[in-house]
Amino acid sequence: MTILIAGCGYLGRAAAARLQRDGHRVIGLTRSPASAEVLAAEGLEARAGDIADPAWVASLPAAGAVVHCAASGRGGGAAQYRQVYVEGVRHFLQAQPQALFVFTSSSSVYAQIDGSWVTEESPAVPDRETGRLLREAEDLALGAGGTVLRLAGIYGPGRSVLLGNFLRGEAQIDVRSEPPATPDGRWINQIHRDDAAAAIVWAVAAGVPGVFNVADHTPMTQRTVYTELARRFRKPLPPAGPPALDRKRGWTHKRVSSRKLTAAGWCPQYPSWFDALDHDPLLVPSVLAQNFHDL
């Protein structure tokens, strides 16, 4: 089967490699010609173009499946979100109506701040325009019988916001005094890149429409995370302080359940973040190598 992967970056490349191993023809789509050259050098068929351009999307080969995991880029505002997510999804659905469609969204669409568990049946009513645009893109995909994967925070080799912030001394435990109070900081929900890629492979193979949360099995409070990191790295516990409520996708405090996806056959290799720290041989060394040679 021919599979188009729109946004062949950190997650898309990992999914592409798995799908290629399964015998599919995978075409990685990226905006930058330089990135397309890198993908080609890695053995992946690649095309460079803008998914916000309907003519370019219409020029792509017919596919059995389309995976949209393009990112807006750091600092991307609402206009960029609309182009990448809403218009990008719309253009693929129009150009490839025969294809199975998989859209990687974000668990940030759940705006809960009460520490509750959220499932696919929970209200997903973001309080930021960026989150509302993700929901609009989700609705387009679902309306076409597609699969929506709501991903928790992605980490993996070379990428861990939690570990990086801790080692740089930039971490904070977000303590709210007003109800609902968060004496131990907010809940952290994460997913290893390889487990997210496995969820994409599952979605392509299963072809099951609907929404699925993609998170590991172990949400943890910030205090739990940083207490263990302080022990492991022999550094002080980060300070507590008021949360930054102006985050791009909003400040939330909830636990994301992935039981629906697990029941459907997906099983994470790393059920918790600390499992990955212990058993992914590339994770900690790659993050340390980025900025922390003296540790």
N, C-alpha and C positions, 0 to 999 in steps of 0.2 A: 504494500500500500504506500502511496505517496503521502507524506505528511509535511505540511508547512508549519514551521515554528516561527511565529512573529515575535521578535525580541529574543535573539539568541545570545543572551548575555550570561550572567552568573548561573541562573537557574536553567535557562533555555538550553545552554550547551550541555549541561549534565543530563537533561531529559533527552536531547538529541542523541547523545552517545548511547544511551540505553535503548532507544528506539532503533538505532542503526544495528545494534547487536542483535535485536530481535528480527532483523531482516528487512526492515522498512527502508524505503527511499525517503530520506529526510532532507528537506531544503530549509536551511537557516536563513531567516530574513533579518537584516540589520540595516540601520539607517546609514551607517558609515561605510564607504568603500574600503577604507583601511581595515575595519572590523571584518568585512566580508573576506578580505585577503587572509586575515588571520585564521578565520574559520576554514577556508579552503586549504590552508597549509596544515591544518589539523585533520584533514580528510573529510570535511563536511561540505557538501554542495551548498553554495551560499549565493544570495542575491542581495544587492544593496538598493534601498529605496525608502520611500516615506509611506507608511500605512495610512496616513491622513490624505493621501492622494488616491482617489478612487480609480483613476486611469491606471496607475502603477499596479494597484492591487488586482485589477481586472486582467492585467497582462500576465499574471502568474499562472503556472501550470495548474490544471485541474487536480484536486487532491481528494483523498478519501477522508482526511481529517485535517483540521486546522487547530493549532494550539496558540492562543493569544497570551503570551506572558511578557509582552513589552512593558517597559517601565517609563514613567514620565521624566525620569532624571531627577537628580537631587535639586531641591529648590523649585521644582516644577509647580506652577500655580494652576488656577482653575482652567485657564485657557488651554494650557498644555495638556491637562487631564482630559479635557473634552476632546482634543484632537487625537490623543493616543488611545484613550479608552473608548469613549462613546463613538466617535467617528471611525476609529480603527475597527472596532467590532462591527459597526454597521456596514462598512465597506466589504469586509470579508463575508458577512452573511449575504450580501447582495451578489458578490462575485462568485461565491462557492456555495450555492444553496444546497447542493447535494452532499456536502461534507459534514461529518461529525464535527461539532464545534466545542472546544474546551477553553474556558476563560478563567485565568488565574486572577482572582480578586484578593481581598484582604480581610482578615478578621477585624480590622479597624472599623468595619461598617457596623459592628455592634458597639453602641455608645454607652453601654451600661457602666455605672461607676459604683455599684453596690457590692462588688465582690462575688456576685452570683455566677453560677454555671450558665453558659449560653450554649444552646444547641441550634441546629438549623431551623427550628421552630420558634426561636426567640425573636423578639422584635429587632430588626436591623434598620435603625433610623439614625443615621449619622448626623452629628451637629455641625459638621464642616462641609463646605461646598465640595471639597475634593472627595469626601466620602459619599456625598449625594451623587456625584458623577460616576463613581464606581458602581453605585446601586443602579443608576440608569443603564450603564453598560451591562450589568448583570441581567437586568430585565430584558434587554434586547437578546442576549444569549439564551435565556430561559424561554423567551417567546418563540425562539426558533428550535426548541427542543434540545438545547445544548446543556453542557455540564459546567457548573460553576464551582471552582475550588477556592474556598476562603482560607488563605494561608495565614498562619501566625508569623511572627517575626523570623525571617530566614537568617540562618547563620551557617557556617561551614569553614572549610579551609580558606584562610586569608580574610575571613569576614566574621567578626563577632563584636557587635556594638557593646554588649555587656562587658565582655572581657577587656576590650580596648579602653572603654571609659574607666573601668576599675584601675587598670594598670597606669593610665595617664593621670589618675587622681581627679577625674572629672565626674565620677559617679556620685549619685545622691539617692537617699531613701526618701521617696515622696510621701511625706506625712501630712495628712489633712486632719485638722482638728474639728472642723465642722462635719456634721453627719452627711453621708456615711464616713466615719473616721477611718483612717488607714494607719494605725500605729506601727505596722510592720511594712509600710510601703505598699505600692500597688502590686497586683498579680502580674507576673511575667508569663507570657505564652510564646513558645518558640517552636521552630521546626528545622531540623537539619536539612541542608540543601539536597542531600541525596535522598532523604525520605520524601521531600517535596517532589523531586523528580520521579520517584517511584509512584507517587500519587498521580502524576500526569500520565505515566505509562499505564497505570490501572484505568484511568478515565478513558484513554484512547482504546484500550482493549475491551473494556466493559460496555462502553457506549450507553451508560445509564444517565438519563437526563435528571436534572435537579441540582440542588445545592449540597455541597459536602464541605465540612470544616476539615482543615488539615493542620493539626497541631500534635505535638508529642503528648504523652500520657501524664505528664508531670508538671502542671503549672506550679510556680513557686513564687513566694513573695520576694520582694527586693531584699528584705532583711535576711531571708534564708540564703539567697544566692550570694550576697556579699559577705555574710558571716563565713561561709565555706571558702570563698575566694580569699578572704583575709587569712584564714588558717593555712590554706595551701601555699600562698605566696608570701606569707609572713609580713603582711602589710596591714595598716590600720583599717578598721571598718569605716566606710564612707559616712559623711555626716548626714543627718536628717534635715529636711527643709521642705518648704511648701512646694507643691508640684508646679511645673511650668504648664499652664493650661492652654498656651498658645501653640502647642504642637501642630504640625501641618494636618495630621489626621485626627487631632483631638486627643485629650487625655482620658484614658479609660481605666477601669479597675474591674476586671471580670476574669473568669476561668473558662477557657474555650474547650468544649468537649468534641472529640473526634470519634465518638463511639459509632456513629452511623457509618463512617468510612471504614472503620475497623471491622464492623459486622459485614461489610460488603467484600472483605478480603484483603484490605491493605494492612500491612503490619510494619510499624517503624523499626528500622534497624537500631535507632537510638531513642528509647522510650523517654529519656530525660536528657537535659542538657549536660548533666554531669556524667552520664553514660558516654556521651560524645567526647567530653574532655578526657575521659579515661581511656577510650577505645578507638577514637579516630586519631591515627598517628600523625596526621598533618595539621590538625586543628590548632592546638596550642603553639607548636613551633612556628607555624605560618603567621599567626597573629603577633607573636613575640618578634618575629623577624621584621615586621613592618616598621616598628618604631621603638622597640624596647630591647636593643642589643645588650644593654647593661644588666638585664635582669637574669 
